[in-house]
Amino acid sequence: MKSRKLLICNAKIFLKDKIMHGNVIVENGKIKEIVSQLNNLENHYKEDIVYDMKGRYLLPGFVDIHCHGGNNSSFMDCEESDFENILSYYLKHGTTTIFPTTLSSDDQQLILFLDTYENYIKKNSYYKKMMGGCHLEGPYLSIEKAGAQLQSKCKEVDFSFAVDVINKYLCIKRWTIAPEMDIKYKLSTLLRERKIVVSAGHTKVLYEEMQEAFKNGYTHMTHLYSGMNSMIYVDSFRKAGAVEAALLDPDITVELIADGIHLPYPLIEIVYKIKGPDKIAIITDGMRGTGTKGQKSVLGNRKTGIKVIIKKGVAMLEDYSSLAGSITPLNKMFLGLVNNTSIPIIDIVKMCSYSPACIMGIQNTVGLIQPDYIANFIDMDNNWNVINVIYNGMIV
Ligand SMILES: [Zn+2]
């Protein structure tokens, strides 16, 4: 069979550290070559697809390492049709790699989610290559810092259950845990051995305890600032929190819900100035309400999840006591960062693609426009609107 080729020509290409005017040759779903001059290549490609960018921007597809749902579905619905519904929505908005993320639930439902994931990737589905692996958010989280997670499901680490689960489900690539629920760091130590990213979140620890956790396998912070302490007052004395510990440790990576609501833009700029683009992933933490018009939604499973309201561009608990996830896809977060911060575009691109890929250890296959990488791209106009998405070398 003749190999399928795609020639993307006349593009402003976002390479790792610069923008280059040129052309990208794609073969069998992978980037074969990047050339500045066509030299009659388009004639050679006559029988294949020639995609003329007309001078627009070509970005690497976005990598979202923390997403619960969208398009009126949640990954916790544990149905393959809901998985497809979510993936199809985000793909159209430029996300070509996604890490489906759970919420605190009982063990039975967590198993159902993992079974659904593994069954789905065994099938020959168009969307399955989008899925980079699972991110378990909970249930080993602080009840006081549960935010919109079901408090009744948050608990101390159940080590034997956790061992069973990571032995059986190789799709688990990251686990968000509150360090104080991980007695003697037994779980984080094991996860590190298995090369599963250990992420701290929904935690009430302060600076020193967070530093201790970093020594014991925690390398990443789940939605920095949300569900954790930054500086707090204890008996009129200021205490540094988990946020400050993460900001000051150069090895720790963080992720930011960059919708301008969970985190105001000045805070995003402060984190950027301290950590730099290589240590930051922009995430959606997107929930079911993303891409829907209703004012009511459910966080988590359709039947057993928490009722939330959608107001002012975000999901909130009905009593307004906590934000409950974003409804902003990455392309809109990207635009918000361009319009509301002074962060250079090249770094915004990096924080939406390469840096999250590095955090999850998949930086050799996705996140860059470079030969041998999977041909995932976003075609954006001069106002940073998504014109088209190319996924595995195919125009979506
Ligand atoms: Zn989340």
Residues whose N, C-alpha, C, O or C-beta is under 5 A from the ligand:
A	BS01	ZN	E137 D285
